[in-house]
């Protein structure tokens, strides 16, 4: 990063930094900001654009205002034309962080764009340049042909950059295969990893968990240290993380449980008890960094990109056959003294008994760590018996599952925790076929399904429910997805869940009942902050309002925020954003807004553009329509007021021709000399494609209804317009550059 700023960016070369997780996007952006002084006097400011969930779209890439773009791979993959245009237009260094992921298809496509469509420099960074399968290892070598810099574990250890690894292997005396059924063993054979059911059984083994806790309390047995110190424990699953953290606390060791859905601090209580305090993930990490408690149990949250220099020990309580994952787990403890870490680190693996599946990765198998392991014998324990899980109440379990689902498909932003809270769910039983490969009659099994509904996809489910009630939809979930959720922001409902819902509807003839999470809005921090702000509430009034919200809904607040203080923190932060003029969707990342210059006044409704002339030019352009397209009967018109995000729309109504339909409307904000005609032409072309579908009678094959979705065919036709990339970038960065005022010079809220 120092080289990028001190050399390429200083010379005007763009940087596209690609990562796969939003947390890494945030860390990268923060480091760029802290390092911006390296530009010296060559730049007045470092202009940076963040692309990913909660930030901008990849359509903004062609905007020339930024020096550095930090983007998630998923966002780039959805807009390959914008990526190609950006790479072709500017000299650029493209950096792929965690580059071992580049063998995946979406990564390869973007990487090949950078390598084949331009002369840009392409650099891959990784601390784990291996993959589990040999063919993937070879592919990685083909994608990145030259090694610019490489350093071994031994060299880093000798130089003090990595801690000296002291490895211990502790047998648990648990016969793991005895806990597995045939399905679990088949899963092991197919995927080389534990099934969720087998993981759950292993996680619930009391004897195994006691061995883990007792090993920590006993301390190292190598005679060189008295304590394991700051320790990260890698657990099998979410329940395991909470069970272990509570067990540590009961044994007198404060411990935190960190998962994607809920984070809890467990503290010892008199009489061998433990108290639990749910805290935001970032706060729990910060308390751990400060040494407030010594043990942090997590589930795949801390494998990549988290900076915890004081960690001295990694407890590996989760079996894995992935060398990459094992390298990432042990790496959390290996930061050396020269970079703020420790002189030595303990890597303690917990070895279960496996007869047919012994090929789990042990730290000793990682090249360059140590010559031989230290094998520790466990303290005497009782016979292995099933464990008792944490008794989470219904609210908590619903929210944990919902948040896990969102993060698994597309991580919700830390700065907007409310987006991971559903507004309700469809809970239903559905019969699904069992694939027994016998070829005999299909056997069915009943399965309970919780289909969560969120703010952003509620409209699609409302439309689906109405169509089901009217008998307008068939049983095809892919068509449901295209018709009702094509315009839904990510994460869209998973096709697998829609498949289950479609089977239910086919069997029952109606939608399952919707179960709302009651009083959700009453503890929405954005709504509370907006009410306080609009009322110009004094400090005491704010505190009283927050207290009243908690008193009226303690169960919800405890489940969502871990108590009243958590709600208070969220409300006051939202209030402070409003107080300084930030939008209510302001993200927690403390990075300056991306603007190449200050916003300038934008005068609109000036009569600059003649929409009728533009319509005629576009519909008769042979490069767009081989035969001139008939104009909409209602023609084309400007909107009567400035709109915030709708730039143009196509309105049609086949049963009421007297109302002058169909017609195209264009946002009057674009009627300005600052707007190129090509921008409006592209928008008109987009709406004419919908008009073309209606004229040609394009219908939903299941329902027969007129249908013009933004499907692959539509996007392919849209790409014919030469201004596609430029127009998308221009309109998606409009609010970065312009402050709208009307023809009298008065500011307009849009």
C-alpha positions in Angstrom: 0.0 0.0 0.0 2.9 2.3 0.8 4.4 1.6 -2.7 1.0 2.2 -4.4 0.6 5.7 -2.8 4.2 6.7 -3.1 4.7 5.7 -6.7 1.7 4.8 -9.0 -0.9 7.0 -7.4 1.5 9.9 -7.0 2.0 9.6 -10.8 -1.7 9.6 -11.6 -2.1 5.8 -12.0 -5.4 4.4 -10.6 -5.6 1.6 -8.1 -8.4 -1.1 -8.1 -8.1 -3.1 -4.8 -10.2 -6.2 -4.9 -11.2 -8.2 -1.8 -14.0 -10.6 -1.0 -15.3 -9.6 2.4 -16.7 -6.3 3.6 -14.6 -6.3 6.8 -11.5 -6.5 4.6 -12.8 -3.7 2.5 -13.2 -1.6 5.6 -9.7 -2.4 6.9 -8.1 -1.6 3.5 -9.9 1.7 3.2 -8.9 2.7 6.7 -5.3 1.9 6.0 -5.3 3.9 2.8 -6.7 6.9 4.7 -4.1 6.6 7.4 -1.3 6.3 4.8 -2.5 9.2 2.6 0.3 11.5 3.7 2.6 9.4 1.5 1.2 11.4 -1.5 3.0 14.5 -0.2 2.2 17.5 -2.3 1.2 15.6 -5.4 -2.5 15.5 -4.5 -4.7 17.9 -2.6 -6.6 14.9 -1.2 -6.8 11.2 -1.7 -10.1 10.5 -3.5 -11.3 7.0 -2.7 -14.4 5.1 -3.7 -15.7 2.1 -1.8 -17.8 -0.4 -3.8 -19.8 -3.1 -2.1 -22.8 -3.7 0.1 -23.6 -0.6 2.0 -21.4 1.5 -0.3 -21.5 2.4 -4.0 -22.2 0.2 -7.0 -19.6 -0.9 -9.5 -21.5 1.2 -12.1 -19.7 4.2 -10.5 -16.2 2.9 -11.7 -15.9 5.1 -14.8 -16.2 8.3 -12.7 -12.7 9.9 -12.9 -12.9 11.6 -9.5 -11.2 8.8 -7.5 -7.6 7.7 -7.2 -8.2 4.5 -5.4 -11.2 2.1 -5.7 -11.6 -0.6 -3.0 -14.2 -3.1 -4.1 -15.7 -6.5 -3.2 -15.4 -9.1 -5.9 -19.2 -9.7 -5.8 -20.0 -6.1 -6.7 -17.5 -6.1 -9.6 -18.8 -9.4 -11.0 -22.3 -8.0 -11.4 -21.0 -5.2 -13.7 -18.3 -6.6 -16.0 -18.8 -3.9 -18.7 -18.2 -1.1 -16.2 -15.0 -3.0 -14.9 -13.8 -3.4 -18.5 -14.4 0.2 -19.3 -12.6 1.4 -16.2 -9.6 -0.8 -16.8 -9.4 0.2 -20.5 -9.7 4.0 -19.8 -7.0 4.4 -17.2 -3.5 3.1 -16.4 -4.2 1.0 -13.3 -2.7 -1.3 -10.8 -5.2 -4.1 -9.9 -4.5 -5.7 -6.5 -6.3 -9.0 -5.6 -6.2 -9.4 -1.8 -6.4 -12.9 -0.4 -5.5 -14.0 -4.0 -5.8 -17.7 -3.2 -9.5 -17.2 -3.9 -8.7 -16.3 -7.5 -9.3 -19.9 -8.7 -13.1 -19.3 -8.2 -15.0 -18.4 -11.3 -16.0 -14.8 -10.4 -12.4 -14.0 -9.4 -11.0 -15.5 -12.6 -13.4 -13.5 -14.8 -12.3 -10.1 -13.3 -8.7 -11.1 -13.2 -8.8 -12.1 -16.9 -10.4 -8.8 -17.8 -7.5 -7.0 -16.1 -4.9 -9.2 -17.8 -6.3 -9.6 -21.3 -8.2 -6.4 -21.9 -5.5 -3.9 -20.8 -1.9 -3.5 -20.1 -2.5 -2.9 -16.4 -0.4 -4.4 -13.7 -2.1 -7.3 -11.8 -0.8 -8.2 -8.3 -2.0 -10.9 -6.0 -1.4 -10.9 -2.3 -1.8 -13.9 0.0 -0.4 -15.4 3.1 -1.8 -18.8 2.1 -0.8 -19.5 -1.5 -2.0 -23.0 -1.5 -5.4 -24.7 -2.2 -6.7 -28.0 -1.0 -6.8 -29.6 -4.4 -3.7 -30.0 -6.7 -5.7 -28.8 -9.8 -6.5 -25.5 -8.0 -2.9 -25.1 -7.0 -1.9 -25.4 -10.7 -4.6 -23.0 -11.7 -3.4 -20.4 -9.2 0.1 -20.7 -10.7 -1.3 -20.0 -14.2 -3.3 -17.0 -13.0 -0.3 -15.4 -11.3 2.7 -16.4 -13.4 5.5 -14.6 -11.7 6.4 -14.5 -8.0 7.5 -10.9 -7.2 8.2 -11.5 -3.6 8.1 -14.5 -1.3 9.2 -15.2 2.2 9.1 -18.4 4.2 7.7 -19.0 7.6 11.3 -19.8 8.9 12.6 -16.5 7.5 9.8 -14.5 9.0 10.3 -16.2 12.4 14.0 -15.6 12.4 13.4 -11.9 11.6 11.0 -11.5 14.4 8.0 -10.8 12.1 6.4 -14.1 13.2 6.3 -15.6 16.6 8.2 -18.9 17.3 5.5 -21.6 17.1 5.2 -24.0 20.0 2.8 -26.7 18.9 0.9 -29.1 21.2 -1.5 -31.9 20.3 -4.0 -32.8 22.9 -6.0 -36.1 22.5 -9.7 -35.7 23.5 -10.4 -39.4 23.8 -13.6 -38.8 21.9 -14.5 -41.4 19.2 -15.8 -39.0 16.6 -16.9 -41.6 14.1 -19.1 -43.2 16.7 -21.1 -40.0 16.7 -21.6 -40.1 12.9 -24.4 -41.8 11.0 -24.3 -42.9 7.3 -25.3 -39.5 6.0 -22.5 -37.9 8.0 -19.9 -40.3 6.7 -21.1 -39.8 3.1 -20.8 -36.1 3.6 -17.2 -36.6 4.9 -16.4 -38.7 1.8 -17.9 -36.1 -0.6 -16.7 -32.9 1.0 -13.9 -33.8 3.4 -15.5 -31.7 6.2 -18.0 -32.3 9.0 -21.7 -32.2 8.2 -23.6 -29.7 10.3 -25.2 -32.5 12.3 -22.0 -34.2 13.1 -20.4 -30.9 14.0 -23.3 -30.3 16.4 -22.8 -33.6 18.1 -19.1 -33.1 18.4 -19.7 -29.6 19.8 -22.1 -30.9 22.4 -19.7 -33.5 23.9 -19.2 -32.5 27.5 -16.0 -34.4 28.0 -14.4 -32.9 24.9 -15.3 -29.4 26.0 -14.0 -30.0 29.5 -10.7 -31.1 28.1 -10.4 -27.8 26.2 -11.1 -25.7 29.2 -8.9 -27.8 31.5 -6.0 -27.6 29.1 -6.2 -23.8 29.2 -6.4 -23.6 33.0 -3.5 -26.0 33.4 -1.3 -23.9 31.1 1.6 -25.1 28.8 3.5 -28.2 29.8 6.7 -27.5 27.9 8.3 -25.9 31.0 8.9 -22.6 29.2 5.8 -20.6 30.2 3.2 -20.5 32.9 0.1 -19.4 31.0 -1.4 -19.5 27.5 -2.3 -15.8 27.9 -4.5 -14.1 25.3 -6.1 -17.0 23.5 -8.4 -17.5 20.4 -10.4 -20.7 20.3 -11.8 -21.9 17.0 -15.1 -23.6 17.7 -17.1 -26.1 15.6 -20.3 -24.1 15.2 -22.3 -21.2 16.8 -23.7 -23.2 19.7 -20.2 -24.6 20.4 -18.8 -21.1 20.7 -21.3 -20.1 23.3 -21.1 -23.4 25.2 -17.3 -23.2 25.4 -17.3 -19.5 26.4 -19.8 -20.2 29.2 -17.7 -23.3 30.3 -14.6 -21.1 30.5 -16.5 -18.6 32.6 -17.9 -21.3 34.9 -14.3 -22.4 35.4 -13.3 -18.9 36.4 -11.9 -17.7 33.1 -13.8 -14.7 31.5 -14.4 -15.5 27.8 -16.2 -14.0 24.8 -18.1 -15.8 22.1 -17.8 -14.2 18.7 -20.0 -15.4 15.8 -21.5 -13.8 12.7 -24.9 -13.4 14.4 -24.4 -12.7 18.1 -21.5 -11.8 20.3 -21.6 -12.4 24.1 -19.2 -11.8 27.0 -19.4 -14.5 29.7 -18.1 -13.6 33.2 -17.6 -15.8 36.2 -20.2 -15.6 39.0 -20.0 -16.9 42.6 -21.0 -20.5 43.1 -19.6 -21.7 39.7 -22.1 -19.7 37.7 -21.6 -17.4 34.7 -23.3 -14.2 33.6 -23.8 -13.3 29.9 -23.7 -9.8 28.3 -24.4 -9.5 24.6 -22.3 -6.8 23.0 -21.7 -5.6 19.4 -19.0 -7.6 17.6 -16.7 -4.6 17.2 -16.9 -3.7 20.9 -16.2 -7.3 21.9 -13.1 -7.3 19.7 -12.0 -4.0 21.1 -12.4 -5.2 24.7 -10.4 -8.3 23.9 -7.6 -6.3 22.3 -7.4 -4.2 25.4 -7.0 -7.3 27.6 -10.3 -7.0 29.4 -10.7 -10.8 29.1 -8.3 -13.5 28.1 -10.2 -16.0 25.9 -12.2 -15.3 22.7 -14.1 -18.2 21.1 -15.2 -17.7 17.5 -16.7 -19.5 14.5 -14.9 -18.6 11.2 -15.0 -14.9 12.0 -11.3 -14.4 12.8 -9.7 -16.6 10.0 -8.9 -13.7 7.7 -8.2 -10.0 7.9 -8.6 -9.3 11.7 -5.8 -7.5 13.5 -5.2 -8.9 17.0 -1.5 -8.5 17.8 -1.6 -9.5 21.5 -2.8 -13.0 20.8 -0.4 -15.6 22.2 -2.3 -18.8 21.7 -4.6 -20.5 19.2 -6.8 -23.4 20.4 -7.9 -25.4 17.4 -11.1 -27.1 18.6 -12.5 -27.4 15.1 -11.3 -30.3 12.8 -10.6 -29.2 9.2 -9.0 -30.9 6.2 -8.3 -27.5 4.6 -4.6 -26.4 4.7 -5.7 -22.9 3.8 -8.1 -22.7 6.7 -5.6 -24.2 9.1 -3.0 -21.7 8.0 -5.4 -18.8 8.6 -6.4 -20.1 12.0 -2.8 -20.5 13.3 -1.9 -17.2 11.7 -4.1 -15.3 14.2 -1.4 -16.2 16.9 1.8 -15.9 15.0 2.4 -12.1 14.9 6.0 -11.5 16.0 7.6 -8.9 18.3 8.8 -6.8 15.5 5.3 -6.0 14.4 3.7 -5.6 17.8 3.1 -9.3 18.6 4.6 -11.9 20.9 8.1 -13.6 20.8 6.5 -17.1 20.8 3.0 -18.5 20.2 1.3 -21.7 21.3 -0.8 -23.6 18.7 -2.8 -26.2 20.5 -4.9 -28.7 18.4 -7.4 -31.0 20.0 -7.2 -34.4 18.4 -10.3 -36.6 18.3 -10.2 -40.4 17.5 -10.9 -41.1 13.8 -10.5 -44.6 12.3 -11.7 -44.2 8.7 -11.2 -40.5 8.3 -7.8 -39.6 9.9 -6.7 -37.0 7.4 -7.5 -33.8 9.4 -4.9 -31.1 9.1 -2.7 -30.7 12.2 -0.5 -27.5 12.6 2.5 -29.8 12.5 1.8 -30.5 8.9 2.2 -26.8 7.9 5.6 -26.4 6.4 8.2 -24.5 8.3 6.6 -24.2 11.8 8.5 -26.7 13.9 10.4 -30.0 13.6 8.2 -32.1 15.9 5.1 -31.6 18.0 4.7 -31.8 21.7 1.9 -34.3 22.6 0.1 -33.5 25.8 -2.0 -36.1 27.7 -5.4 -34.8 28.9 -6.4 -34.6 32.5 -8.7 -37.5 33.6 -12.3 -36.8 32.5 -15.6 -38.5 32.8 -17.0 -40.7 30.0 -18.1 -38.9 26.9 -21.8 -37.9 27.1 -23.9 -35.5 25.1 -23.6 -32.0 26.3 -26.2 -29.4 27.2 -26.7 -26.5 24.9 -27.2 -22.9 25.8 -30.9 -22.3 26.3 -31.5 -19.4 23.9 -35.0 -18.0 23.9 -37.2 -18.0 20.8 -36.4 -14.5 19.9 -32.7 -14.9 20.1 -32.7 -18.1 18.0 -34.8 -16.5 15.3 -32.5 -13.5 15.1 -29.3 -15.6 15.1 -30.5 -17.7 12.2 -31.7 -14.7 10.3 -28.4 -12.8 10.7 -26.4 -15.9 9.8 -28.4 -16.3 6.6 -27.8 -12.7 5.6 -24.1 -12.8 6.3 -23.7 -16.1 4.6 -25.1 -14.8 1.3 -24.0 -11.2 1.5 -22.6 -9.8 4.7 -24.7 -7.0 6.2 -22.8 -3.9 7.0 -21.6 -3.4 10.6 -22.8 0.2 10.4 -26.3 -0.9 9.7 -27.1 -3.8 12.0 -30.8 -3.2 11.6 -30.7 -4.5 8.0 -30.0 -8.0 9.4 -33.1 -8.0 11.5 -36.1 -9.4 9.6 -39.6 -7.8 9.7 -41.0 -11.3 10.0 -41.0 -14.8 8.5 -43.1 -17.5 6.8 -42.8 -20.6 9.0 -44.1 -23.7 7.4 -43.7 -27.5 7.1 -43.1 -28.8 3.6 -42.5 -32.4 2.3 -39.3 -32.8 0.3 -38.1 -35.9 -1.6 -35.3 -38.0 -0.2 -32.8 -39.0 -2.8 -32.0 -42.7 -2.0 -30.8 -43.5 -5.5 -33.0 -46.6 -5.5 -35.1 -45.5 -8.5 -38.2 -46.7 -6.6 -41.2 -44.6 -5.5 -40.2 -41.2 -4.2 -40.0 -41.0 -0.5 -40.8 -37.8 1.3 -39.7 -36.3 4.5 -41.2 -33.3 6.3 -39.0 -30.3 6.9 -39.6 -27.2 8.9 -38.7 -24.0 7.0 -38.2 -20.5 8.3 -38.3 -18.1 5.3 -37.2 -14.7 6.6 -38.5 -11.5 5.1 -36.5 -8.3 5.3 -37.3 -4.6 4.7 -35.7 -4.7 1.3 -37.5 -7.8 -0.1 -40.9 -7.3 1.6 -42.5 -5.7 -1.6 -41.6 -8.7 -3.6 -43.2 -11.1 -1.1 -46.3 -8.9 -1.0 -46.6 -9.1 -4.8 -46.0 -12.8 -4.7 -48.7 -13.3 -2.1 -51.2 -11.3 -4.1 -50.4 -13.3 -7.3 -50.8 -16.6 -5.4 -54.1 -15.4 -4.0 -55.3 -14.5 -7.5 -54.1 -17.8 -9.0 -51.7 -16.0 -11.3 -48.5 -18.0 -10.6 -47.4 -21.5 -11.3 -45.0 -23.6 -9.2 -41.7 -22.5 -10.9 -39.5 -20.8 -8.3 -37.1 -19.4 -10.9 -40.0 -17.5 -12.5 -41.0 -16.3 -9.1 -37.4 -15.0 -8.6 -37.4 -13.2 -12.0 -40.9 -11.7 -11.7 -41.0 -10.6 -8.0 -37.4 -10.2 -6.9 -35.4 -9.2 -10.0 -35.3 -5.6 -8.8 -34.7 -6.5 -5.1 -31.3 -5.4 -3.8 -29.0 -8.2 -2.6 -29.3 -10.4 -0.7 -32.3 -11.7 -2.7 -34.4 -14.6 -1.4 -32.4 -17.8 -2.0 -33.8 -20.0 -4.8 -33.7 -23.0 -2.5 -36.1 -21.3 -0.1 -38.4 -20.2 -2.9 -38.4 -23.8 -4.1 -39.6 -25.0 -0.7 -42.2 -22.2 -0.6 -43.4 -23.2 -4.1 -43.8 -26.8 -3.0 -45.9 -25.6 0.0 -48.1 -23.4 -2.3 -48.6 -26.3 -4.7 -49.7 -28.5 -1.9 -51.8 -26.1 0.0 -53.0 -23.7 -2.7 -52.1 -20.6 -0.6 -49.2 -18.9 1.0 -48.3 -19.9 4.6 -49.3 -17.4 7.3 -46.9 -14.5 7.7 -45.5 -14.0 11.3 -44.5 -10.5 12.0 -41.8 -9.6 14.5 -44.0 -7.4 16.6 -43.0 -4.0 17.8 -39.9 -4.1 15.6 -40.3 -0.5 14.5 -40.7 0.6 18.2 -37.0 -0.2 18.8 -35.6 0.8 15.4 -32.8 3.2 16.3 -33.2 5.2 13.0 -36.9 5.9 13.7 -36.3 6.9 17.3 -33.4 9.2 16.3 -35.5 10.8 13.6 -38.3 11.5 16.0 -35.9 13.0 18.6 -34.2 15.1 15.9 -37.4 16.4 14.4 -38.6 17.4 17.9 -35.2 19.1 18.7 -35.2 17.0 21.8 -33.0 18.0 24.8 -30.5 15.5 26.3 -32.8 14.5 29.1 -35.7 14.0 26.6 -33.5 11.7 24.5 -32.6 9.6 27.5 -36.2 9.4 28.6 -37.4 8.4 25.2 -34.8 5.6 24.9 -35.6 4.4 28.4 -39.3 4.3 27.5 -38.6 2.3 24.3 -36.7 -0.2 26.4 -39.3 -0.5 29.1 -42.0 -1.1 26.6 -40.0 -3.8 24.7 -37.3 -5.3 26.9 -37.3 -8.7 25.2 -36.7 -7.2 21.8 -34.1 -4.8 22.9 -32.2 -7.5 24.8 -32.4 -9.8 21.8 -31.4 -7.2 19.2 -28.9 -5.1 21.2 -27.9 -7.0 24.3 -29.7 -4.6 26.6 -30.7 -1.0 27.0 -27.2 0.4 26.7 -26.8 -1.2 23.3 -30.0 0.5 22.0 -29.0 3.8 23.6 -25.6 3.7 21.8 -27.3 3.0 18.4 -29.9 5.8 18.8 -27.4 8.4 19.9 -25.1 7.5 17.1 -27.9 7.9 14.6 -28.9 11.2 16.2 -25.4 12.5 15.9 -25.3 11.7 12.2 -28.5 13.6 11.7 -27.2 16.5 13.8 -24.1 17.0 11.5 -26.1 16.5 8.3 -25.1 13.0 7.5 -27.7 10.7 5.8 -29.5 8.2 8.0 -27.7 5.4 6.2 -24.3 6.7 7.3 -21.9 3.8 7.7 -19.7 3.3 10.7 -16.5 3.3 8.6 -14.7 6.6 9.4 -13.5 7.3 5.9 -14.1 10.7 4.3 -16.9 10.7 1.6 -15.6 10.0 -1.9 -15.9 13.2 -3.9 -13.3 14.6 -6.3 -14.4 18.1 -5.5 -17.0 20.0 -3.5 -20.6 19.6 -4.7 -21.7 22.3 -7.1 -25.1 23.8 -7.7 -27.2 22.0 -10.4 -29.9 24.1 -12.1 -32.6 22.0 -13.6 -35.9 22.4 -15.5 -34.2 24.8 -17.9 -35.7 23.6 -21.2 -32.3 22.4 -22.5 -33.4 19.1 -23.8 -36.3 18.3 -26.2 -37.6 14.9 -25.1 -39.6 14.4 -28.3 -36.6 14.9 -30.5 -34.6 12.5 -28.3 -37.3 9.8 -28.5 -37.5 10.0 -32.2 -33.7 9.8 -32.6 -33.5 6.7 -30.3 -36.5 4.7 -31.7 -35.4 5.1 -35.3 -31.6 4.4 -34.7 -30.9 1.3 -36.8 -28.0 0.3 -34.5 -30.5 0.0 -31.6 -33.7 -1.1 -33.4 -33.2 -2.8 -36.9 -36.8 -1.6 -37.6 -38.0 1.7 -36.2 -39.9 1.1 -33.0 -43.4 2.5 -32.7 -43.6 5.4 -30.2 -45.6 4.9 -27.0 -49.1 6.2 -27.5 -48.7 8.5 -24.5 -45.5 9.9 -25.8 -42.7 11.1 -23.4 -42.7 13.8 -20.7 -40.7 15.3 -17.8 -41.7 14.5 -14.3 -43.5 17.4 -12.5 -40.9 17.5 -9.7 -37.4 16.4 -9.1 -37.1 12.8 -8.0 -34.2 11.4 -5.9 -33.4 8.1 -7.5 -35.9 7.3 -10.3 -34.3 8.6 -13.4 -36.9 7.4 -15.9 -39.8 5.0 -16.0 -42.1 3.3 -18.5 -45.8 3.4 -17.6 -48.3 1.2 -19.4 -51.9 0.2 -18.9 -53.5 -2.0 -21.6 -57.1 -1.7 -20.3 -57.4 2.1 -20.1 -56.3 3.6 -23.4 -58.3 6.8 -22.6 -55.7 7.6 -19.9 -53.0 8.1 -22.6 -50.9 5.0 -21.8 -48.3 3.8 -22.4 -45.8 6.6 -21.9 -42.2 7.4 -20.8 -41.4 9.8 -18.0 -37.9 11.3 -17.4 -36.7 12.9 -14.2 -36.8 16.7 -14.6 -33.4 16.9 -12.8 -31.8 15.9 -16.1 -33.2 18.8 -18.0 -30.0 20.8 -17.6 -27.1 22.0 -19.7 -24.8 20.0 -17.3 -26.4 16.8 -18.6 -25.1 15.3 -21.9 -27.9 14.3 -24.3 -26.4 10.8 -24.5 -27.3 10.3 -20.8 -31.0 10.9 -21.5 -30.8 9.0 -24.8 -29.6 5.9 -22.9 -32.4 6.2 -20.3 -35.0 6.6 -23.1 -33.5 3.5 -24.8 -33.8 1.5 -21.6 -37.5 2.4 -21.3 -38.1 1.7 -25.0 -36.8 -1.8 -24.4 -39.7 -2.3 -22.0 -42.0 -0.8 -24.6 -40.7 -3.2 -27.2 -41.4 -6.2 -24.9 -45.0 -5.0 -24.4 -45.5 -4.4 -28.2 -44.2 -7.9 -29.0 -46.4 -9.4 -26.3 -43.6 -10.8 -24.2 -45.3 -12.8 -21.4 -44.6 -14.9 -18.4 -44.8 -18.4 -19.7 -46.5 -19.6 -16.5 -49.1 -16.9 -16.1 -49.6 -15.4 -19.5 -49.3 -11.9 -18.1 -47.3 -9.3 -19.9 -43.8 -9.5 -18.7 -40.7 -7.3 -19.2 -38.2 -8.1 -16.5 -34.5 -7.0 -16.3 -33.4 -10.5 -17.2 -30.3 -11.6 -19.2 -32.0 -11.0 -22.6 -32.9 -7.4 -21.5 -29.4 -6.7 -20.2 -27.9 -8.1 -23.5 -30.1 -5.7 -25.5 -29.4 -2.8 -23.2 -25.6 -3.3 -23.7 -26.0 -2.3 -27.4 -26.2 1.3 -26.4 -22.7 2.9 -26.7 -23.3 5.1 -23.6 -24.2 2.3 -21.3 -21.2 2.4 -19.0 -20.8 6.2 -19.1 -24.5 6.9 -18.4 -24.7 4.4 -15.5 -21.6 6.0 -13.9 -22.9 9.5 -14.4 -26.3 9.0 -12.8 -25.0 6.8 -10.0 -22.5 9.6 -9.0 -24.9 12.5 -9.6 -25.5 13.1 -5.9 -21.8 13.0 -5.2 -21.2 16.0 -7.5 -24.4 18.1 -7.6 -26.6 20.0 -5.1 -29.9 20.4 -6.8 -31.5 23.9 -7.0 -34.6 25.0 -8.9 -34.8 27.7 -11.5 -35.2 30.3 -8.8 -32.0 29.3 -7.1 -33.7 27.5 -4.2 -32.3 24.2 -3.0 -34.5 21.2 -3.6 -34.7 18.0 -1.5 -34.5 15.0 -3.8 
